[in-house]
Amino acid sequence: TWPQCFPGSFTPVPHAEVAGIHQAVEFGNRMLTFLVVLTAAAAVLAVTRARRRREVLFYAWLMPASTVAQAVIGGITVLTGLLWWTVAIHLLVS
């Protein structure tokens, strides 16, 4: 059901088939992603305003881009039913 936690809900809902701790971990992971993207965007803004070397700006842009890529890989991992090799790729990219 990604990106939803359950059909029709973007937040965890009580469900007998899924333990509450698993729901909390998955939802926490999603919320942490947004925090990381905001932090990376702030880094890009700070480097851009400071007019640093072009190399530093490249690395600053690499942070939000790689975070978005990791989110896409995570979504694919969930959509494929947590196949072992997709989980391995998701963890390796982390």
RODO-2510 file (C-alpha; in nm, 4 decimals, decimal comma):
residues 94
     n   res          X          Y          Z
     1     t     0,0000     0,0000     0,0000
     2     w     0,3004     0,2296    -0,0136
     3     p     0,3053     0,5244     0,0202
     4     q     0,0055     0,4687     0,2469
     5     c     0,0446     0,2790     0,5726
     6     f    -0,2884     0,1076     0,5110
     7     p    -0,5382     0,1494     0,2284
     8     g    -0,6864     0,4961     0,2688
     9     s    -0,4530     0,6065     0,5519
    10     f    -0,1114     0,7701     0,5514
    11     t    -0,0772     0,7119     0,9266
    12     p    -0,0724     0,3849     1,1210
    13     v    -0,4090     0,2463     1,2281
    14     p    -0,4763    -0,0348     1,4754
    15     h    -0,4609    -0,3597     1,2830
    16     a    -0,4553    -0,7171     1,4122
    17     e    -0,2239    -0,8457     1,1377
    18     v     0,0604    -0,5980     1,1972
    19     a     0,2295    -0,5403     1,5327
    20     g     0,2208    -0,1861     1,6661
    21     i     0,6002    -0,1693     1,6929
    22     h     0,6379    -0,2474     1,3216
    23     q     0,3920     0,0265     1,2357
    24     a     0,5789     0,2716     1,4592
    25     v     0,9152     0,1853     1,3029
    26     e     0,7862     0,2203     0,9465
    27     f     0,6021     0,5446     1,0173
    28     g     0,9020     0,6836     1,2080
    29     n     1,1243     0,5988     0,9121
    30     r     0,8947     0,7931     0,6799
    31     m     0,8863     1,0961     0,9091
    32     l     1,2636     1,0879     0,9535
    33     t     1,3002     1,0990     0,5753
    34     f     1,1221     1,4342     0,5635
    35     l     1,3468     1,5696     0,8389
    36     v     1,6580     1,4561     0,6511
    37     v     1,5353     1,6152     0,3260
    38     l     1,4657     1,9450     0,5046
    39     t     1,8103     1,9388     0,6653
    40     a     1,9739     1,8626     0,3313
    41     a     1,7791     2,1453     0,1664
    42     a     1,8986     2,3809     0,4400
    43     a     2,2564     2,2717     0,3683
    44     v     2,2103     2,3448    -0,0030
    45     l     2,0690     2,6863     0,0799
    46     a     2,3539     2,7640     0,3201
    47     v     2,6222     2,6601     0,0713
    48     t     2,4528     2,8540    -0,2084
    49     r     2,4315     3,1697     0,0002
    50     a     2,7902     3,1362     0,1206
    51     r     2,9065     3,1125    -0,2419
    52     r     3,1431     2,8272    -0,1683
    53     r     3,3412     2,6289    -0,4217
    54     r     3,1440     2,4523    -0,6915
    55     e     3,2587     2,1156    -0,5529
    56     v     3,0989     2,1896    -0,2160
    57     l     2,7748     2,2889    -0,3878
    58     f     2,7775     1,9572    -0,5769
    59     y     2,8106     1,7632    -0,2512
    60     a     2,5376     1,9726    -0,0915
    61     w     2,2993     1,8847    -0,3770
    62     l     2,4029     1,5199    -0,3540
    63     m     2,2480     1,4942    -0,0058
    64     p     1,8820     1,5654    -0,0948
    65     a     1,9136     1,3836    -0,4276
    66     s     2,0441     1,0670    -0,2647
    67     t     1,7779     1,0875     0,0064
    68     v     1,5033     1,1027    -0,2554
    69     a     1,6664     0,8112    -0,4413
    70     q     1,6746     0,6119    -0,1183
    71     a     1,3041     0,6856    -0,0616
    72     v     1,2224     0,5599    -0,4112
    73     i     1,4247     0,2427    -0,3495
    74     g     1,2396     0,1979    -0,0200
    75     g     0,9062     0,2355    -0,1967
    76     i     1,0053    -0,0212    -0,4565
    77     t     1,1138    -0,2521    -0,1754
    78     v     0,7705    -0,2318    -0,0136
    79     l     0,5825    -0,2620    -0,3436
    80     t     0,7725    -0,5811    -0,4318
    81     g     0,6641    -0,7422    -0,1060
    82     l     0,9985    -0,6992     0,0727
    83     l     1,1885    -0,9365    -0,1532
    84     w     1,5242    -1,0154     0,0058
    85     w     1,7306    -0,8625    -0,2736
    86     t     1,5327    -0,5358    -0,2741
    87     v     1,5749    -0,5104     0,1026
    88     a     1,9489    -0,5744     0,0586
    89     i     1,9789    -0,2951    -0,1997
    90     h     1,7793    -0,0600     0,0230
    91     l     2,0107    -0,1305     0,3178
    92     l     2,3298    -0,1111     0,1083
    93     v     2,2358     0,2303    -0,0285
    94     s     2,1755     0,3514     0,3263
***
